[in-house]
Amino acid sequence: MSFSRRSFLIKAGAGLAFGALSPAILSAQDTKKAKSIISTHPKLQCDVVVVGAGPGGVPAALAAARNGSKVILVEEDNMPGGAPVDMYVTYICGGPRVGAFQRMVKKLNDFHTIGGEACDTFGNAGQDGKNHWWMPGDYAQVIYQAIAAEKNITLLCGAPVVDTIVTHKGNRNIVQGVRIMRNGELQDIEASVTIDATGTGIVAAMAGCEYMFGSEAKSDFNEEIGIEVADGKIQPCTLMFITQRIKRHAVLPVDKMKGSSGVEDQYDWVRAADKEAMIKRDAGIYLHWGKTVYCKDTRDSLLVAEAQRKALEGLEENMQILHEAGYATHIAPKIGVREVRRIKGEYVLTQRDLSNGVQHDDKIADASYYFDVWGMKIDEKLKRVPPYGIPYRSLIPVNTEGLLLAGRIISATRIAHSSLRVQPICSNIGEAAGTAAALSVMYKTGVRSIDIKELQANLNANGLFNGFRKTGSKS
């Protein structure tokens, strides 16, 4: 299902109208507060503003700064990290693990393993065929350190974006930065290039970009996998949690828990059938996919909050079982959201592209992960995906200049999105977006006009194409 700026503004306007107060009931104090909202902090200026300090945004900021751009990295939460920090999605799926992501997981392995000692089989590629996860706070520490090492990055946390700065030329919107809310007041950040790495696509939507939401019909993009009639449904959300032993000799009651599948670091999923082996390994701490619930519209923060409440309510029985067994539970501050907007770009990446392992001429990132559409049944043979390439065109919104996309919001169908939405791939896309933004600033040209060969050479020099040596070329 596709949405335009007009439909976005109608929905936003309806929400504002619903929440508006009649002037007749505003007190003097209320009037003073209302006036404070329109006053502004001094304008900030930079070369590149990256919105969202998560798996796509941090690599984007690092890459732009590395290539000489002055970068402001904006995050609505109080600390950077995104999904692994506030949703506890600390288990890695997909690959390749290259560039900034490779450096991050290598540092996590060297200094922050669950067992306290570096895994000697981990290797420089950031993977060894085992399951690995780390504590959310350790992700945050490594990410903070990476950002602090780049003098060209200014990090602004606790700064939600409330609007975009847009001018118009012909049929194109020209994005010139964003507006943040700061202590009840507004502050503009002007930039030559803006990167939407929010994971929700809200910046692109505010800028008037067309976007896709929910399931298409497979005939819409000539795909072989999918549903016959578009229904607009999205993937469910999952509330993650960590269990930790607090009583000596306590054993995870995996045979009594309902759902809430868990994973043990450096081993595998914990199952009732493997209980004896689990007892011998004596790990004492596990990461769990907790309660999974459906949210009708993940664009609506109130509905997401309600989904989180339902998920927490659904975990009560397991929480009691775990408590009685001698385990404490650490529940993620935010529910894990798999799918929001996908912004329509110059090229829509499809299931056929992935299934055929297409390596586009304008490839800016390698990717490898199966089709993982929660809530949709797909034949196991059709789920498999060979290594494929992410085209630069999928990072450029149609009819828009000055804006690039990073992470899971790039232009792709829902089926394709289910593969590319995982953190290593989002990181690779983000690093490419940041590099492209810096080249645009360097040559004072639009993001469409940069030399794609120079972009690819830059990425290659920084190890972004080290994951799969044989790339080929298909169109």
Beta strands, then each sheet from edge to edge (+ up, - down):
strand 1: 2-3
strand 2: 44-51
strand 3: 71-75
strand 4: 153-157
strand 5: 161-169
strand 6: 172-182
strand 7: 185-196
strand 8: 211-212
strand 9: 237-245
strand 10: 262-263
strand 11: 269-270
strand 12: 285-293
strand 13: 327-331
strand 14: 342-343
strand 15: 363-367
strand 16: 388-391
strand 17: 400-401
strand 18: 403-405
sheet 1: 1+ 8- 14+
sheet 2: 4+ 3+ 2+ 7+ 6- 5+
sheet 3: 4+ 3+ 2+ 7+ 18+
sheet 4: 4+ 3+ 2+ 7+ 6- 17-
sheet 5: 11+ 10- 12+ 9- 13+
sheet 6: 15+ 16-
end
